[in-house]
């Protein structure tokens, strides 16, 4: 007796099952549609739109940083910080404390201005010298500076000055927050305040570049709240909210975002006369932006 082939049985069996599914499924669909449970015009919902923010040159800001430590011999340090989040840049410019200029027809230094009228007078002095607007200021003391250095994580930096506790061999060495404070207020640099301003701006820029940008971005809210409550500043929570997204993008997506400069100029006795050409070049490089031509940068 001949055996039946398995395929000759399986194919009709599968076809029967498939037809049965179509009949039962189709009947169920029409029944549900008749009862109004299924609407024939139903469409799949649109996917949620992605939140897209834009970083523009309107996010630029300038802050005058002041370190005031009355117990130190060099008790004042001035630095201009220019942030350009769209270009992923932060520029630190050290301002020697003996920088002089004609203010309202009188010659004075930035230190004179600060001692007479506090940080607001130092801001006005800086605006007059550079011909710019200084948006905000931050004045640090020793404890708040140390806290900021701890948040950034210290710095590896070459030290050549003969200071107790440092390897004065010009080779890179790790500096903790207290050591950074010591260098910023060191009084015996060979080239005086000019060199100290250079050292301060280069140390801070190096510390920013060596920090973990993603970590800083993730902890930005906590860091801001901690710092703003420790320093004397006119930066507000609204300022932070308006620029927060741009700053986070700069930290997360930028590489070696910090640069530093020291003002070019002439030393005359105990005074420093800034170079007008340097100031004009600096302002032209970092302040001449036409926002009307800026299409922005999408940060998704």
C-alpha positions in Angstrom: 0.0 0.0 0.0 1.4 3.4 -1.0 2.2 5.9 1.8 0.7 9.4 1.6 3.1 12.2 1.3 3.2 14.5 4.4 3.2 17.6 2.2 0.0 16.7 0.5 -1.8 16.7 3.9 0.0 19.7 5.5 -0.7 22.3 2.7 -4.5 21.9 2.6 -4.5 21.9 6.4 -2.6 25.2 6.7 -4.7 26.8 3.9 -7.9 25.8 5.9 -6.5 27.4 9.1 -5.6 30.6 7.3 -9.0 31.0 5.7 -10.6 30.3 9.0 -8.6 33.1 10.7 -9.6 35.6 7.9 -13.3 34.7 8.3 -13.3 34.9 12.1 -11.0 38.0 12.2 -12.9 39.8 9.5 -16.2 39.1 11.2 -15.0 40.3 14.5 -13.7 43.6 12.9 -17.0 44.3 11.2 -18.9 43.6 14.4 -16.7 45.9 16.5 -17.0 48.6 13.8 -20.8 48.2 13.8 -20.9 48.6 17.5 -18.8 51.8 17.3 -15.9 50.3 19.2 -13.6 50.7 16.2 -13.7 53.9 14.0 -12.7 53.3 10.4 -11.2 56.8 10.3 -8.9 56.2 13.3 -5.3 57.0 12.6 -2.1 56.4 14.5 -1.3 59.3 16.8 1.6 61.5 15.7 4.8 61.0 17.5 5.6 63.7 20.1 7.7 66.5 18.8 11.3 66.7 20.0 12.2 69.6 22.2 14.6 71.7 20.2 16.4 74.7 21.7 18.7 77.2 20.0 21.9 78.7 21.1 22.6 82.1 19.6 25.0 85.0 20.1 22.3 86.4 22.3 23.5 84.0 24.9 26.9 85.7 25.1 27.7 87.3 28.4 30.6 89.1 30.1 31.4 88.8 33.8 34.0 90.7 35.8 35.6 88.2 38.3 37.1 89.7 41.4 39.0 87.9 44.1 39.2 89.9 47.3 41.3 88.3 50.1 42.2 91.0 52.7 44.6 88.7 54.5 46.8 88.2 51.5 49.6 90.6 50.4 48.1 90.7 46.9 44.6 90.8 48.1 42.9 91.7 44.8 42.7 89.9 41.5 40.7 91.1 38.5 39.7 89.0 35.5 37.3 89.5 32.6 35.3 86.4 31.5 33.7 86.5 28.1 31.4 83.5 27.3 30.3 82.7 23.8 28.3 79.5 24.1 27.4 79.3 20.4 31.1 79.1 19.5 31.9 76.9 22.5 34.3 79.5 23.9 35.1 81.0 27.2 37.8 83.7 27.3 39.6 84.7 30.5 41.5 88.0 30.4 43.7 88.9 33.4 43.6 92.6 34.3 46.7 93.7 36.3 45.7 95.5 39.4 47.9 98.5 38.5 46.1 99.0 35.2 45.5 102.8 34.7 43.2 104.8 32.6 41.6 108.2 32.4 38.2 108.0 34.1 36.1 111.2 34.0 39.3 113.2 33.3 41.2 111.7 36.2 43.9 109.1 36.0 43.2 106.1 38.3 43.8 102.4 38.4 41.3 99.6 38.6 42.4 99.0 42.2 41.7 102.7 43.0 38.3 102.4 41.5 37.5 99.3 43.5 38.7 100.8 46.8 36.7 103.9 46.3 33.4 102.5 45.0 33.6 98.7 45.3 32.9 96.2 42.6 30.5 98.5 40.7 33.2 101.0 40.3 35.6 98.3 39.0 32.9 97.3 36.5 32.6 100.9 35.4 36.4 101.2 35.0 36.5 98.0 32.9 33.6 99.2 30.7 35.4 102.5 30.2 38.7 100.9 29.3 37.3 98.3 26.9 34.3 100.2 25.5 32.1 97.2 26.3 29.2 96.3 28.6 30.0 94.1 31.6 26.8 92.2 32.2 27.4 90.9 35.6 30.1 90.5 38.3 31.1 87.9 40.8 33.3 88.7 43.8 35.0 85.8 45.5 36.7 85.3 48.9 39.1 82.5 49.8 36.4 80.0 50.8 34.2 80.6 47.6 37.3 80.3 45.4 38.3 77.1 47.0 34.8 75.7 46.5 34.8 76.6 42.8 38.2 74.9 42.4 36.9 71.8 44.1 33.9 71.7 41.8 36.2 72.0 38.7 38.5 69.4 40.2 41.8 71.3 40.6 44.4 71.6 37.8 47.6 70.2 36.5 49.9 73.2 35.8 53.6 74.0 35.4 55.0 76.1 38.3 58.3 77.9 38.0 57.9 80.4 40.8 59.9 79.6 43.9 57.0 79.1 46.4 57.1 76.9 49.4 55.2 73.7 48.9 55.6 73.7 45.1 58.0 72.1 42.7 59.6 75.1 41.1 61.0 73.2 38.2 58.5 74.4 35.5 57.1 70.9 35.1 53.4 70.0 35.3 52.2 69.2 38.8 48.7 68.8 40.2 47.4 71.7 42.3 44.6 71.5 44.7 42.2 74.3 45.5 44.4 75.8 48.3 47.5 75.7 46.1 45.6 77.5 43.3 44.6 80.2 45.8 48.2 80.6 46.8 49.3 81.1 43.2 46.6 83.6 42.5 47.7 85.8 45.4 51.4 85.3 45.2 53.2 88.6 45.6 56.7 88.0 44.2 56.3 87.2 40.5 59.4 88.6 38.7 57.3 90.7 36.4 54.9 91.9 39.1 51.2 92.3 38.6 51.5 91.8 34.9 52.8 88.3 35.4 50.3 87.6 38.2 47.4 88.5 36.0 48.8 86.2 33.3 49.2 83.4 35.8 45.7 83.8 37.1 44.0 83.7 33.7 46.1 80.8 32.5 45.4 78.7 35.6 41.7 79.2 35.5 41.5 78.5 31.8 43.6 75.3 32.2 41.3 74.2 35.1 38.2 74.6 33.0 39.7 72.7 30.0 40.8 69.8 32.3 37.5 69.5 34.0 34.8 66.9 32.9 32.4 68.9 30.9 29.6 66.3 31.0 29.9 66.0 34.8 29.8 69.8 35.1 26.8 70.0 32.9 24.9 67.2 34.8 25.6 69.0 38.2 25.1 72.5 36.9 22.0 73.3 38.9 23.6 72.3 42.2 26.9 74.0 41.4 25.1 77.2 40.5 23.1 77.2 43.7 26.1 76.5 45.8 28.3 79.1 44.2 25.8 81.9 43.9 25.1 81.6 47.6 28.7 81.9 48.5 29.8 84.9 46.4 28.8 88.5 46.1 27.1 88.8 42.7 24.3 90.4 40.7 23.7 87.2 38.7 20.1 86.1 39.3 18.2 82.9 39.0 16.5 84.4 35.9 19.9 85.0 34.3 20.8 81.4 35.0 17.5 80.1 33.6 17.8 82.2 30.4 21.4 80.9 29.6 21.3 77.5 31.2 20.6 75.5 28.1 23.4 77.3 26.1 25.9 76.8 28.9 25.1 73.1 29.3 25.5 72.6 25.6 28.8 74.4 25.6 30.1 72.2 28.5 28.7 68.9 27.0 29.7 69.4 23.4 32.7 71.7 23.5 36.4 70.7 23.5 39.1 72.8 25.2 36.5 75.6 25.4 38.7 78.0 27.5 41.3 80.4 26.2 43.2 83.0 28.2 44.9 86.4 27.5 46.9 89.0 29.3 46.5 92.6 28.2 49.3 93.9 26.1 50.6 97.2 27.3 53.5 99.2 28.8 54.8 99.1 32.3 55.7 102.6 33.5 57.1 102.7 37.0 54.5 101.0 39.2 51.7 101.4 36.6 50.5 99.4 33.7 49.2 101.3 30.6 47.1 98.9 28.4 47.7 98.9 24.6 44.8 100.5 22.7 45.5 98.2 19.7 45.3 95.1 21.9 42.0 96.3 23.4 40.6 97.1 19.9 41.7 93.7 18.6 40.2 91.9 21.6 36.9 93.6 21.3 36.8 93.1 17.6 37.5 89.4 18.0 35.0 88.6 20.7 32.3 91.3 20.8 31.5 92.0 17.2 28.6 89.7 16.4 25.6 90.5 14.2 22.7 88.6 15.8 20.4 89.4 12.9 22.5 87.2 10.7 22.7 84.4 13.2 20.6 81.3 12.4 21.4 79.7 15.6 22.5 76.2 16.5 20.0 73.4 17.2 20.7 71.5 20.4 18.5 68.5 20.5 
